[in-house]
């Protein structure tokens, strides 16, 4: 995805609210990440929210990590439909070239700060069981593995997810 051969540096990126012009870049990013695991994005099911982000996420609740008009990361929040004091971490994705650079921490720190600002008492997330590096990252950031596993069949192929949570004081 990097258009130049120069190393990527975090100061050349901006965390900002999503715009309609970001849609194709978001889809390309997430599809590339799924392909790392032999899967692909599925816009007819699990990923259909990406076709109309404004209809699925409140303003200011979906952010992109962008540089030079290219999307390198995403993070989003939604309220739990059953408990407004719980926010759901959604769409936490980062281009492989930026993993381990602190960019992921910038994304999750935005989500944590925003959740506290919203008055949430808890953040929950579901993560694909294959995303082992992400599980380590979430645990490093203070999330707890709930032990729950769910089987999903709304993607290009069946998959399973682990549930993590973080309570706020």
N, C-alpha and C positions, 0 to 999 in steps of 0.2 A: 504494500500500500504506500510505502514511502516513495515519493516521486523523485527524491534526490538520493545520492549515495552518502550524504552527510549523516552523522549520528543524530538521532532525535534527542532534543533537549526540552525539558519541561517548561522552560521560560518562553518557548515559542508556541505554547498552547494556551487556550483560553477555555475555562469552564463557563458555559453560558446556557441560557434557556434554549430549548429546541426551537427551530423555525420550520415551516413547511418545506423549505429548500433542503433541509437535512435528511429528508426521508430516504432517498436513495443511498446516501452514505451510511446511514444507520443500518439499512437492510444489508448492504455490502459487508459492513463490519461484522455483524452478527452471523451472517452466512459463512464468512471466512473462519470465524471461531468454531462454529458447528462442524465445519469441514475438517478441522484439526482432529476431530473425534469420529470421522467417518459418517457424519450426519449432514443435514442441510436445513436451511431455514424453511419453515412451512407456513406460508402466508394464508393458507386456507384453513388453518387451525390455530395452533398454539401461538403463532406470531402475527395473527390477523390485526392485533392492536396497532401494529406498526404502519398499517395502511392509512390510518386516520388517528394520529397521536392526539390531536386536539379533542377528539370525541372520547378518548379513553383516560386522559390524564388532565388534572386541573392545571390551569396556568401556573407556571413556575415550579411544577413538580416533575418535569422531565428535562434533564440537562444533558448537554453534549460536551465532550472534551475535544475541541477542534483546533486545527492548525492549518493555515493556508487553504481554507475552504474545504478541508477534508475532515471527516469525523473519525477520531481515533479512540473514542470511548463514550460510554453512555451510562447514565444512572437515573432512576426514576423512583418516585414514591406514589403510593396510593393508600387511601384509608381502607382499613378492613371493613367490609360491608356489614359485618356483624358486631363490630366494636370500634367506634370512632377514636378510642384512645390508643389503638394499635395502628401503626403504619406498616405497610408492606414494602420492602425493598424489592424493586423490580428493575429489570434491564441493566444490571451491572455487568458491563462488558468492556474490555480493554484490549486494544490491538496488541499482538504478541510482542512487537518491538518496544512497547512501553512497560511491559510487566517487569517489576522489580526496580523501577526508577522512582517510585514515590507517587506516580500518577494515580494508581489505584487508591492510595491513602487519601489523595485529594478528593477523589470521587466519594469515597465512603465518609470522609469527614464532612463533606457538604450534606450528605444524606443524614448523618447523625445530628448535625447542627440544625438542619431544617426540621427534623423530627421533634427535637426539643423545643424549637421555636413554635411548632404547631401544638405543643402541649401533649405530645404522645407519651405514654407510659412504657411502651414497648415497641420494638421493631422486630418484624419476623420476615424470613425469606425462605424460599425453596430454591435449592440448587441441584443441578443435575449430578447424579452420583459419579459421573465420569470426570467432573471438574475438580480433581484432587487438589490442584494448586489453589483454587478458589477456597476450598474448605480450610486449608492451612491458613490462608489469608484472613478469612472470617474469624477463625479462632484466635489468631494473633490480634485482631481488632476487638476482642472481648465478647464475641458471640459464642453461644453455647449450642452444641448439637443436641437437639431435643430427643433424638433417638427415633423420631418418626420417619418413615419412608413411605412414599406414595408411588404407585405405578401410574404412568401416564400413557395415553394412546392418541394424543391430539397433535403429534408431530409427524414428521416424514417417516419416522419409525418409532416403535415403542421405546420408552425410557423410564427411568426411575429418578426420584428426587429425594434429597434429605431436607429436613426443616431445621433451620437455625433461628435463634432469637437472642435479643439483647434487651434487658430491662433498663429503664432509666430511673434514677433516684429523684 
